[in-house]
Amino acid sequence: MRTDNVYDIVIIGAGAIGCAVARNLSFYDAKVLVLEKNSDVAGETSGRNSAVVHAGFNNRPGSLMAKFCVEGNKGFEELCRELDVPFKRTGKLVAATCEEEIPGITGLYEQGLANGCEGLELIDGQKAAELVPGVNAVKALYSKNSGITNPFLYCVSMAENAAENGVSFRFNEAVKEVRYVAGAYEIVTSEAVYGSKIIVNCAGLDAPAIAKSAGAGTYDIYPCRGEYCILDVDKDQKLPMPVYPAPHAGIGGLGVHLTPTIEGNILLGPSAEYIDNNDDYSTTSEVCQNLMDEAEKLVSGVMDIKLIGAYSGIRPKLTSPEVGGYSDFIIKSEPSLPGFIDLIGIESPGLTASWPIANMVFDLVSEHLDLKPDADAVRTHHTFKKIREADEETKAELIRKDPEYGQIICRCRKVSKAEIRAAIENPLGVRTMSAIKYRAWATTGRCNGGYCMPKIAGILIGEYGMKPEEILYRDKGSNMFTGEVK
Ligand SMILES: Cc1cc2nc3c(=O)[nH]c(=O)nc-3n(C[C@H](O)[C@H](O)[C@H](O)COP(=O)(O)OP(=O)(O)OC[C@H]3O[C@@H](n4cnc5c(N)ncnc54)[C@H](O)[C@@H]3O)c2cc1C
């Protein structure tokens, strides 16, 4: 094995957990590598969720989920400030639509208090309607501290900050096998063999397969797909905060809810359907119709906004369809494998809890490695300026300094050429259409990229020397062009 392929710590998976763990460890003097099978961060569950920063009332008192969710929520503002990531404390409603649902929301309120959640209040239907016009509630749980973020930018910024501090990222490298040989680990990927003293297995849906390959034992995951519909921008601010239904026993998630996104759209979903494969991200018109019907029952008037897209995410559930509900996160050093740390079943609220989880992983790593703070490491990370977020004076200043800020490439989202360039030149070196999409938010509007995608391809070809057939939408095999036509 080449000595430059030997690391102190190898992190498997660049979702929210892998990126948070990488950033956390980047503040110390260790040689760290992140291996990711996809072409970019957040390609799986971390980029396919509701993007809600939960308060912590949904989880059983005493569980890691409850503890880390409450901690994660409290620290999210500061974390996003450090990382230059958008975050809004919108508040959130859980609506009881009839008398029978009231005990469910009262139970959540009491569970929240037991978990140490702050800012919870049981309110009547009239107060709920003042907060969210059109909500169908006889009573509601109002959680003042719940919020929303952009999960892609969250992962991108964590990873970029880690990379600035010296963490290496290798994309398109699937870990095939992990072997414990003579007191250290050999990690066999699709491209190379690496050595490491410590492994952090945060491969999401594939984490049980990695654990099994290393000899850590068997964990059963039950993939449970959640489909979403995306509505166009909510210009009239009909939905100022997420609205969730009262809890119902047995379902695999929190129920079909309506969530405003940081960028102004509305998400409807997710559904909950146990599936056989952990990579089937299909969406279906039947489920989409059902989501719209459920959403209309919860908040009326929102369905006037046009449907512009759909996606799905898969929960790595540790509970079978028969059991339903939630198990707790599994986060532990495997007793039979020194320095092998497993993170299994990191379903909701894993996004909210990701930084406290990374702190716990740091403690587990410290039991095996003497980590000394790196005096040169930085905690703050800046992303490029967005013209659509700037006031008139800042816009003028941006355009004066860089006239490409004045050339709009994505008309739906008002993304300028300067931003497209900054996204193309991202510090992680990912040059795919979806990398540009998630960093600049281009192609995400109602035309779904019909107008700007060819322009972005033109920039990649004309100004970055890419051949048309080299341009990938996302992962290997997703080539957008086969060549040039006259
Ligand atoms: C429908 C849905 C809604 C949710 N809503 C919320 C919410 O509103 N708020 C909240 O806090 N949480 C929410 N969650 C939970 C949250 O999204 C997850 O807990 C979190 O994203 C998990 O992050 P992760 O890094 O563990 O997993 P992932 O994001 O799945 O990352 C694992 C990474 O490992 C990589 N990988 C897998 N196998 C290999 C391999 N062999 N080699 C190399 N790399 C590999 C994958 O490509 C992936 O990038 C939701 C989840 C779902 C499914």
The ligand as a Gaussian input file, in Angstrom:
#p B3LYP/6-31G(d) Opt

LIG

0 1
 C      -37.927000      11.350000       4.183000
 C      -36.964000      11.861000       5.188000
 C      -37.206000      13.062000       5.864000
 C      -36.320000      13.531000       6.821000
 N      -36.528000      14.760000       7.383000
 C      -35.647000      15.232000       8.294000
 C      -35.821000      16.513000       8.852000
 O      -36.700000      17.265000       8.464000
 N      -34.960000      16.906000       9.813000
 C      -33.949000      16.123000      10.270000
 O      -33.241000      16.519000      11.178000
 N      -33.732000      14.912000       9.707000
 C      -34.537000      14.465000       8.724000
 N      -34.323000      13.257000       8.135000
 C      -33.188000      12.454000       8.570000
 C      -31.865000      12.924000       7.955000
 O      -32.021000      13.228000       6.600000
 C      -30.838000      11.803000       8.134000
 O      -30.836000      11.391000       9.475000
 C      -29.453000      12.227000       7.781000
 O      -29.439000      12.864000       6.534000
 C      -28.554000      11.013000       7.750000
 O      -27.284000      11.402000       7.320000
 P      -26.183000      10.301000       7.050000
 O      -24.936000      11.044000       6.767000
 O      -26.173000       9.316000       8.155000
 O      -26.702000       9.473000       5.808000
 P      -26.610000       9.749000       4.225000
 O      -27.002000      11.099000       3.882000
 O      -27.348000       8.623000       3.589000
 O      -25.075000       9.607000       3.914000
 C      -24.423000       8.379000       3.787000
 C      -23.414000       8.522000       2.682000
 O      -22.647000       7.326000       2.599000
 C      -22.390000       7.069000       1.239000
 N      -22.082000       5.654000       1.081000
 C      -22.920000       4.609000       1.210000
 N      -22.278000       3.454000       0.983000
 C      -20.990000       3.774000       0.704000
 C      -19.844000       3.022000       0.365000
 N      -19.884000       1.683000       0.277000
 N      -18.678000       3.671000       0.121000
 C      -18.612000       5.043000       0.201000
 N      -19.694000       5.805000       0.501000
 C      -20.865000       5.176000       0.762000
 C      -23.691000       7.460000       0.546000
 O      -23.504000       7.688000      -0.834000
 C      -24.075000       8.706000       1.329000
 O      -23.582000       9.883000       0.701000
 C      -35.178000      12.772000       7.146000
 C      -34.920000      11.581000       6.462000
 C      -35.791000      11.142000       5.480000
 C      -35.480000       9.894000       4.717000

